[in-house]
Amino acid sequence: MRIVFAGTPDFAKSHLAALLKAKHEIVAVYTQPDRPAGRGKKLMAGPVKQLALENNIDVFQPVNFKDDSDIQQLKDLKPDLFIVVAYGLLLPQVVLDIPKLACINSHASLLPRWRGAAPIQRAIESGDATSGVTVMQMELGLDTGPMLHKLETPIESDDTGGSLHDRLALIGSQAILEVIEKYQGGPVFGEVQDDTLSCYARKLTKQEALIDWQIPAEQVVQKIRAFNPAPMAYTLLGDSRIRVLKARVNAMAHQALPGTVLAIDTLGITIACQHQCVTLEQVQLPNKKPMLVKDLLNGKHPFQEHYVLASEL
C-alpha cells in the first residue's frame, strides 16, 4: 500500500516512526516549511522532516496547496492512503480527493470533544477524566470527519500536558496501524460525529498562562498541569515572572485576598484562591533552572508570607 504521510512536530514523528517500524511503504513525507529557532534564529527542520531524511524518504514542504504544481506533485505520487497527523495546514478538497482509498487523520482527543489545535491541554485544563485518540476520515470541516477508530486512556491526577502528549502519541501510532490493517481488508466506513457534543480546543497563548488566583484552586492546578511544559503557567511577584511547574490543591481555610501568600515551608508555598488554596511545589525563578520549593528555601528567594501576587490578566 502506497502511503504519503503529512505531519510536523514530535506527535506526528511518533506516528511516522511506527509506520516505518511496521515496514509500511512511505513514498513521501509532507511537512511544514523550516522555521527559525533558537537564539540565532536559524532555519530548523521539524522532527518529522528529520526522521524522513534519516530514512531517505522524499520530503515536500509547500507553504499551502494553492499552487497547481503542488497538487500535481501529490497526484504523481499515486497514494493509496494520505495519513495526516498534526500537519498544521488545512487541506482543500482537491487534496482530500487524491488518495485512492482515503485521507485519514490521527487527532489527540475523543471526538467530537475537543476539535481544534490544543486538545491535549484543554482536556486537562477542563478536568476531563479521560482522553484518547480518534482516527477519522478527513473532510473540509475542522476535525469533523467520520470516526474510524478510537483508543482511550484515563487522565491521571499527575498528568501534565507533556506526559499526556507522550502517551497519546504512542496510542495514536497504534490506532493508525490498526486502521491501515482495516483498509487492507476492504472498504472502511466511519461513524458520523454528533456535532451537538463537540467543543473547540483553541490554540494556547502565553497571555492566558498567567495564573488568575481568583478562580477555584482546582482550576488553577489543572491549568498548571495542562500548560506544562509549554507555554508554562506563571505568576507575577513584583516585576518578576515566576513559572509554576507543579502544584496541588490545599484545603486550608482562609479569609485572605486571592493571591495572598499564606505559608512558606518545605512542603511548598501556599497561596490563597477564591476557594481553598494552592500549594506550589516546583517553580522556576527568572534566569534560573526549575527547583523544588524545598530546595529553593535553602537559598535567597523573593517569596514572603502575606505578599499579594498579581491575580488578574
Buried (B, 14 or more C-beta within 10 A) or exposed (E): EBBBBBBBBBBBBBBBBBBBEEEBEBBBBBBBEEEEEEEEEEEBBBBBBBBBEEEEBBBBBBEEBEEEEBBEBBBEBEBBBBBBBBBBBEBEEEBBEBBEBBBBBBBBBBBBBBBBBBBBBBBBBBEBEEBBBBBBBBBEEEBBBBBBBBBEBEBEEEBBBBBBBBBBBBBBBBBBBEBBEBBEEEEBEBEEBEEEEBBBBEEBEEEBBBBBBBBBBBBBBBBBBBBBEEBBBBBBBEEEBBBBBBBBBBEBEBEBEBBBBBBBEEEBBBBBBBEBBBBBBBBBBEEEEBBBBEEBBEEEBEBEEEBBBBBEE
